[in-house]
Amino acid sequence: MPSTTPIPHPFDPLSREEIEATISIVKKAHGNDLLFNEPRKADMTAWLANPEKAPRPSRIADAVAIGPDGKVYDGLINLQTRSIVSWEVLDGLQPIITIEELQLVEHIVRKDPKVIEQCKISGIAEEDMDKVYCDPWTIGYDERYGSKVRLQQALMYYRPNKEIISIDIPKIRRPLSKAPAVNYHPEGVEKQGGFRKDLKTINITQPEGVSFKMTGRQIEWQNWKFHIGFNYREGIVLNNITFNDKGTERPIFYRLSLVEMVVP
């Protein structure tokens, strides 16, 4: 029987099923990172201009894998044909550090004889290595080792115990407030007399439905039309933004994204 699953739009991010299929195809490698590889702009614009006749761009996954020998591989996987289009070793390049690698650092340093020896010199007994902690950081680049090995920097410290060393008390001690806590849950509101009853009724209705139309990930609103997607590096991505100018659909932007970095 033919599949009833709708064909993903070429701009759609990889679905869970597509990610699982990609991992299955490259199962001989240790999957580290999976990205959606957007279609080439020339192929995509040709299809957007004439989707009935121009060839539909294939769904391509970009897979970055780390082998047991530490080598880094980059490959393109065609999800329509379920085949590897390209597969190459990356020389001198490293993908992002994973959560699993960050967690592994502390376990490695605690068992390393050289680290244990340095801890002994500092006065930490070998049986107290469970009290040695480290914050793993992505080191980036170190000229001593180059870019062909995966490096992490371990900022180490000794934490024998935890104790309160000071209690700071304000010069003016204020009496404890015993006023009932503000509670916006329905039960709390009811205990305080219930919701307000002096408000007039407000009815907001759209008997003909919403003013926008959404087909898959494509949104049409007033005279605007665009495709909405997401990825882990940029967040929201808007593609193929057009404006209907009195019957003429004018291309405004092919792709828009806003990359932000937040350092707490």
C-alpha positions in Angstrom: 0.0 0.0 0.0 1.3 3.5 -0.7 2.5 5.5 2.3 0.0 8.0 3.7 2.8 10.0 5.4 3.2 13.4 3.8 6.5 14.0 2.0 8.5 16.5 4.1 9.1 19.9 2.6 12.7 20.3 1.4 13.2 23.0 4.1 11.8 20.9 7.0 14.3 20.0 9.7 15.1 16.3 10.1 12.3 14.3 11.8 13.0 11.7 14.5 12.4 9.0 12.0 14.9 10.5 9.5 17.5 10.9 12.2 17.0 7.3 13.2 17.3 6.2 9.6 20.5 8.2 9.2 22.1 6.6 12.3 21.0 3.2 10.9 22.7 3.9 7.6 26.0 4.9 9.2 25.8 2.4 12.1 29.4 1.4 11.6 30.5 4.8 12.9 29.8 6.3 16.3 27.2 9.0 15.7 28.1 12.2 17.4 26.1 14.9 15.7 23.4 15.0 13.0 22.4 18.1 11.1 19.9 18.8 8.3 21.8 19.8 5.2 19.6 22.3 3.4 19.2 21.9 -0.4 21.5 23.8 -2.7 20.0 27.2 -3.4 20.0 26.8 -7.1 18.2 23.5 -7.0 15.7 24.8 -4.4 14.9 28.1 -6.2 14.3 26.1 -9.4 11.8 23.8 -7.6 10.1 26.7 -5.8 9.6 28.5 -9.1 8.1 25.4 -10.8 7.3 22.6 -8.3 5.3 20.7 -10.9 8.1 20.2 -13.4 11.4 21.0 -11.7 13.0 18.0 -9.8 12.2 18.1 -6.0 15.4 18.4 -4.0 16.3 15.3 -2.0 16.2 15.1 1.7 19.9 15.1 2.7 21.3 14.5 6.2 24.7 15.8 7.2 26.3 13.2 9.6 29.4 13.9 11.6 30.8 10.8 13.3 33.8 10.0 15.6 35.4 6.7 15.0 36.9 4.5 17.7 40.4 5.7 16.6 39.4 9.3 17.2 39.1 10.1 13.5 36.3 12.5 12.5 34.2 11.7 9.5 31.7 13.9 7.6 29.1 12.4 5.4 26.0 13.2 3.4 23.1 10.7 3.5 20.3 10.7 0.9 17.2 9.7 2.8 15.2 9.0 -0.3 17.6 6.4 -1.6 18.9 5.5 1.9 22.4 5.7 0.6 25.6 7.5 1.6 26.3 10.2 -1.0 29.7 11.2 0.4 31.9 10.1 3.3 35.3 11.7 4.1 37.8 12.0 6.9 38.1 15.6 8.3 41.7 16.5 8.7 42.4 19.0 11.5 38.8 19.6 12.3 36.8 18.7 15.4 33.0 18.7 16.0 31.5 20.1 19.2 32.1 18.4 22.5 29.2 16.2 23.6 27.5 16.0 27.0 28.7 12.4 27.3 32.3 13.5 26.8 32.1 16.2 29.3 30.8 13.8 31.9 33.5 11.3 31.1 36.4 13.7 31.9 35.9 13.6 35.7 35.9 9.8 35.8 39.1 9.6 33.7 41.1 12.1 35.8 40.3 10.4 39.1 41.8 7.1 37.8 44.8 8.5 36.0 48.1 7.6 37.8 49.7 10.9 36.8 46.8 12.9 38.3 46.8 10.8 41.4 50.5 11.4 41.9 50.0 15.2 41.6 47.2 15.0 44.1 49.4 13.1 46.5 52.1 15.8 46.2 49.4 18.3 47.1 48.5 16.4 50.2 45.4 14.4 49.0 45.4 10.8 49.9 44.8 8.3 47.1 41.7 7.0 48.9 40.3 10.5 48.8 40.3 10.8 45.0 36.5 10.7 45.1 36.6 14.1 46.6 38.6 15.5 43.7 36.3 17.3 41.2 36.9 19.0 37.9 35.1 21.4 35.6 35.6 20.2 32.0 35.9 23.0 29.4 36.2 22.8 25.6 39.8 24.0 25.1 39.5 24.9 21.5 43.0 24.9 20.1 46.3 24.2 21.8 49.5 24.6 19.7 51.1 21.7 21.6 48.6 19.2 20.2 47.1 20.7 17.1 43.6 20.0 15.9 43.8 16.3 15.2 42.9 15.2 18.7 39.9 15.9 20.8 40.9 18.0 23.8 39.2 19.1 27.0 40.6 21.2 29.8 39.9 19.9 33.3 39.9 22.7 36.0 40.4 20.6 39.1 39.7 21.3 42.8 39.5 19.4 46.1 36.2 19.4 48.0 36.6 17.4 51.2 33.3 18.4 52.7 30.7 21.1 52.7 30.0 23.3 55.7 28.4 26.7 56.5 31.2 29.1 57.4 29.2 32.2 57.9 25.7 33.5 58.4 25.2 37.1 57.4 22.5 38.8 59.5 21.2 42.2 58.5 21.8 45.0 61.1 18.0 45.5 61.3 16.2 42.3 61.8 12.7 42.5 60.4 9.8 40.6 61.9 8.6 37.5 60.2 5.7 38.3 57.8 2.8 35.9 58.4 0.6 37.3 55.7 -0.9 34.6 53.5 1.2 33.8 50.5 -0.1 35.0 47.1 -1.4 31.9 45.3 -2.7 32.1 41.8 -3.8 28.5 41.6 -7.6 28.0 41.5 -7.6 26.5 45.0 -5.7 29.4 46.5 -7.9 31.9 44.7 -11.1 30.2 46.1 -9.6 30.3 49.6 -9.3 34.1 49.3 -12.8 34.6 48.1 -12.8 33.4 44.6 -12.4 35.2 41.3 -13.6 38.7 40.8 -17.3 39.0 40.0 -17.4 42.7 38.9 -16.0 42.2 35.4 -18.1 42.4 32.3 -18.0 39.5 29.9 -15.5 39.7 27.1 -16.1 37.5 24.1 -13.3 37.2 21.5 -14.4 35.0 18.6 -13.3 34.2 15.1 -16.3 32.5 13.6 -14.6 32.1 10.2 -11.3 30.8 11.7 -7.9 32.3 12.2 -6.5 34.9 9.8 -3.5 32.8 8.8 -3.1 29.5 7.0 -0.5 26.9 7.9 0.3 24.0 5.6 2.9 21.9 7.2 5.6 24.4 8.2 4.6 27.0 5.6 2.6 30.0 6.9 0.5 32.4 4.9 -0.6 35.5 6.7 -2.1 38.6 5.0 0.0 38.9 1.9 3.1 37.2 3.4 4.2 33.6 2.9 7.2 31.9 4.4 8.5 28.5 5.7 9.5 28.1 9.3 12.1 25.7 10.6 14.6 25.3 13.4 18.2 24.0 14.0 20.4 23.8 17.1 22.9 26.4 16.0 20.5 29.2 14.9 17.2 28.5 16.5 14.3 29.7 14.3 15.0 29.8 10.5 12.7 31.5 8.0 12.9 30.4 4.4 11.4 31.6 1.1 9.8 34.7 2.4 7.5 36.2 -0.3 5.0 39.0 -0.5 1.9 39.1 -2.7 2.0 42.5 -4.3 -1.4 42.9 -6.0 -1.3 39.4 -7.5 2.5 39.3 -8.1 4.3 37.1 -5.6 7.6 38.9 -5.0 10.6 37.1 -3.3 11.8 39.1 -0.3 14.3 36.9 1.4 15.5 33.4 0.6 16.7 32.7 4.2 16.6 34.6 7.5 18.0 33.5 10.8 19.3 35.2 14.0 22.2 33.6 15.8 22.4 34.5 19.5 24.9 33.5 22.2 23.9 33.7 25.9 26.6 33.3 28.5 25.1 33.1 32.0 
